[in-house]
């Protein structure tokens, strides 16, 4: 298994090197490439088949998509639709899978979007709007931009204003996205040099969705997922605040706010969320667990003891309590008690041997004299314990929904 993984990593790196070589060539010879598209794509195919004879069809076709986007992005002929048709024809002939046209149409549509041509971008993208959330919001954006041309600007200030056909299509696209909930994982494969225009369209439509459909949670959920993936803390905070205000009874948004406070070292804010959750969900174990998690960071024995007593009284699974006890001893530098606890844990729960072995390694690093190593180990400990405990709590919720 290790050799296969290493081989895959080497292939990935070599593919990237080949792609960069082609990108450089296209950038320096765009006129030549445009004038000899069949020859150029033949060169790409030859290089792929010679260097990577065992590459998967999916990876092969993704490579062609990425090269095609670069060809279109570098060309001055993007407004010439006869040229675009030639690029599409050559790219599709170069691909292996049956749905070869899907990736190419998305590539062309995204390039037209980048050029500001929403009308023609729709022709290529609308059939794929439910494949990926960002394609869907891009399609909604196109409809919305076209809707702005349906009426004069001052028409919208009148009481008689009614949405036009394009705006209705934008709204319909957003509602369909909210219902189907497609993933957020297609566009990054294109490796667009500057994806800011896609991000801007995404956020514009997410907030329009929140304005048009204020009770629809999906817009917040999709926005939060994207904010986390793109490390956009500003948007994340804004959405968390909106979620906590509009859906104050929904544990999902309060949980997001709790973790946001933790990441920003706002113990008071996190404690406030824990108190709110305990009042709103008095029979749920998760708020108590979140209190225990907070007490691990504070390392205050009185706070920890209080939440531990609550956890025991409410029937918190003992494997969670014991892992938390072990973690509290570790973070308080109580080496003897910590290793005694993990030893007892292993005897009582042999099925978690895989996890206790990991915890032993982390414990060794936490007590290291290397300060940076110890700090990294503490972070890894908190993350792994959080994952383990939440998984155990979810098992209970599935049995007793």
N, C-alpha and C positions, 0 to 999 in steps of 0.2 A: 504493500500500500504506500509506503513512504517513497519508494522508487517511482511509482506512478505519479504521485503528487509532485515530486521534484521534476519529473519529465514534463508534466503539464505546465509547471511554472516556467521551465526553460522555453517551452514552445510559445507560451504567452509573451515572454520577453522578446523572443526572436521575431514573433509576429509584429510586435510593437516597433521594433527596429526597422523591419521591412516597410511598415506603414509610414514611419517617419521619413524614410528614404523617398517613398513615393510622394509624400506631402511636399517635401523639399523640391522634388523634380517638378511637380505640378505648379508650385509657386513660381519657379524660375522659367517655366516653359508653357504657360497657360495657353498662349496663342497656338503653339505647335500641337498641344494636346487637343484643343478644340478642332483643329484642322484635320486631325488624324485619329479620331475616336476609335475606330475598329482596331487600328494598329496599337494604340495605347492600351486598350482593354486586353488585347492579345498578349501584350507584354506583361500585364498584371497577372493574367491567368497562368502564363508560363512560369513566372517567378513563384507563384503560390504552389503550383503542382511540382515544381522542381525542388523547392525548399521544404515543403510540407505535404508530402504525398499521402499522409495518414490523417490529415486534419479533418474534423467533422464537417458535415455539410453546413451546419448552423454557423460555425466559426468562419467557414469559407465565405458564406453569403454575407455575414456581418462585415467582413473585411471589404467586400465589394461595395456594400452600402456606405462604409466610411470613406472609401476612395471616391465614390460618386459624389458624396456631399462636398468633398474638397474640390473636385473638378468644377462643380456648380458654383461653389463659394468663391473660387478664384477667377471665374470667367466674367468677362464684360458682356456676355451674350445672354444673361439671365432673362432679359426682356424679350428675347427672340424665341417664340414657342416652337418653331421648327427645329431650332437647336436643342431645346429641352426634349423634344420627342426623340431626337437622335441619341441623346445621352441615355434616355430611358431604354430605348431599344437595345443599345449596346450593353448597358448594365444588366438588363434582364437576360440577355443571351449568355452573359458571363456567369450567371448564378446557377446553383444546382437544385435547390428545392422547388417544389411545385408552386408554392405561393411567392415566387420570386418578385412579382410586381408589388407586393405589399410594402416591403422595406423600401423599395425604390420610390414608390409614390409618397411615402412618408418623408423620405429624404428631400424630394422635390418640393413638397408642400412646406416643409420647414425652411428651406432656402427661400422660397417665395415670401414666406412670412417675414424672414429676416430682411428681405428687400422692401417690405411694406405693401406687398401686393396681396391683400386679403381676399379679393374676389377670386383670383386664380388659385390661391392657396387652398381655398375651400374645395375646389374641384378634386384636389389630390388627397385632402385630409379627412373630409367628412365621413367617408366610409369606414374610417379607422378610429372614430372619436371615442369608442368604448373600449379600445384595446388598452389605453393608458390614460390616466387622469390628465396628464399634461397635454396630450393630444386633444382630449375632450375640451379642456379649458381653452386651448388654442383655437379650436373650431368655434366655441362660444364667443371668443374674442373677435373672430372674423365677422360673425353675424352682428355683434354689437357695434363694431366699427362701421359696418355698412349701414346699420340702423341710424347712425348719426347723420347720414346723408339723405334719409327719407323725409326729414322735416327741417325747417329752419330752426335755428337755435332758440328763437324767442317763442316758437310754438309750444315748447315744453313747459313754459311758464304759465300757460293758460289752463283754466280749470277743465277745458274740454279735451285736454291731451289724452290720447290713447296710444298704447304701444303699437308701432308698425309691425309689418310682417317679419322684418329682420330681428327686431328686438324680441318678438315672440319666439322666434327660432332659437335665439340665444338663451332665453329662459327655459325653453323646452330641453335644450341640450344640457343645461346645468341640472335640471330636475332628473333627467335620465341618468346622468352621472351619479347623482345622490342616491338613486334607486339601485343602480347596478354596482357601484363602488369598485371601479376598475383599479388595478395596481398602479404604483408610481415607479415603473422600472424600465421603460422602453427608451425614452429619449437619451439618457446618459450613454447608451451604446454608440450613439453617433459621434461622441466626443467632440461636440461643438466647441470651438475655441473660446467663444464668448457667449455663454448661455443666458446672459442677463436679460435679453429680450424675451426669452421663453419664461423666465422667472417673473418678469414684470407682467406678462399676460396672465400667468397663473394667479398671481396675487390680485390683479385687477378683478378677475372673474370670481375669485373666492369671496372678496369683499362685496362685490355686486350680488353674489348669491346670498350672502348674509343680509343684505339690504332687501332684496326681493322676497326672500323666504326666511324670515327671521327665526322660525321655529325648527328649521332643518339643521340637525346636528352635524350632518356629514361634512358640510363646508368647514366647520371648525376642526373636525377629525382629520380631514385631508390636509388642511393647512398646517396643523400641528405635526403631522407625519412629515410633510415636506420641510418644515422649519427645522426639525431634528436632523433630517438627512442632509440639509444644506448648511447646518450650523447657523441658522438665522435667528439669533436670540431675541432680536428686536420684535420680529413677527411672532415668535413663540410667546413672548410675554403678552403682547397685545391680544392674541387669540385666547390665551389662558384667562385673561381678565374678562373678555367677552363671554367665554364659556361659563366662568364662575358666576357672572351676573345673570345671564339668561337661563342657565341650567343649574341653578344653585343646589338642586336636589340630586344632581347626577354625580355619582362618585368619581366617574372618569375624569371630569374636568377639575374637580377638587384634588384628585390624586396628582394630576399634572402640575397643579399649582404647588402642591406640597414638595414635589421633586424639584421644581424650579427654585423654590426657596432654599432647599438643601444645597443645590449646586451653587447658589449665590451666597452661601454661608449665613442665611437669614434664619437663625434658629427660632426667633420670636414669631416670624411669619409662618414657619412650618408648624410650630406648636399651636398657633391659632387655627390652622387647618385641621390638625388632629382633634382639637377640642370640638370644632364644628362637626367633623365627621362622627365623633362619638355621640354627639347629641342627635344627629340625623339618623344614624345607623346604630342604635344601642345594642342590637343583637348580632351585629357583624363583627367578625374577628379582625378584619383588615385594619380598621382604625387603631385598634390596640397594638397590632403589629407595627404600624407606622410610628406609634409612640415609642415602642421598643427600639425601632430603628433610629429614631431621633436621639434616644438616650445613649445609644452606642457612640454617636458623634459627640455628645456633650460629656460623656464619661462621668456623669454625676450619679453617685450611688443612690441617693434618695429618689431621684427621678426614675432611675432604672428599676429600683425595688418596687416603686408604686405601680409602674406599668406591668411588671412581672407578676405582681399580686393580682392585678386585674386579669391578666392573661390566664393564669391558673384558675381563677374563679369563673371565667367564661368558657373554660374547656379548650384552651389553645392546645393543639397537638404537642405532645411532650417532645417530639424530635425537634420541633421549632424552638421550643423554650430552651432545650439543652444546647442547641447550636448558638442561640443568642447568649446564653450563659458563657459558653466557651469564648465567643467573640468579645464579650465584655471584659473577661479576664485578660485576654490578649491585649486589648486596647488600653488596659490599665496596667500593663507590664507585669501581670501576675503569672509568671511562667509556670510555676509548679502547679497551681490550680488549673491553669489552662490545659496542660498536658494530661493531668489526671482526668479532666472532664472529657477530653477527646478519646482517651482510653476507655472510659466508661461508655461513651457513646458507641464506640465500635463493638463493644460486647453486647450492648442492648439492641443495636440496629445493624447487624452484619450486612443487610442488603444495601446499606449506604457506604460500604467500604470504599467504593470508588471516590466518594466525595470526601470522606474523612482523610484519605491519603492526600488529596489536594490540600486540605486544610492544614495538614502537618507540614507540607512544604511551605505554605504561606506563613505559618507560625515561625518556622526557622528563619525565614527572611525578615519577618517583623522584628525579631530579636537580634538582627544583624547589627554590627557596629557601623555599617555603611548606612548613613542617614537616608540617602536617596533610595537605596534598595528597600529599606524599611518603609519608607513613605509609599513607594509603589505597591509593596505587598499589602499595606493597610487598605489602600484604595481597591486593590483586587479582592481583598477579603470582603469588604463591604458590598461590592458589586455581586460577588458570588453568593454570599449569604442572602442578599436581597432576592436574587433569582431563585434560590433554593426554597426559601420561605414562601414566596408568592406562589411558586408551583405547588407546594404542599397545601396552601390555602385554597388554590383553585381546584384541587382534587376534592376537597370537602364541598365546595360550591357545586361541583358537578354532581356529587352524590346527593346533596341536599340543596337544590336550587332555590 
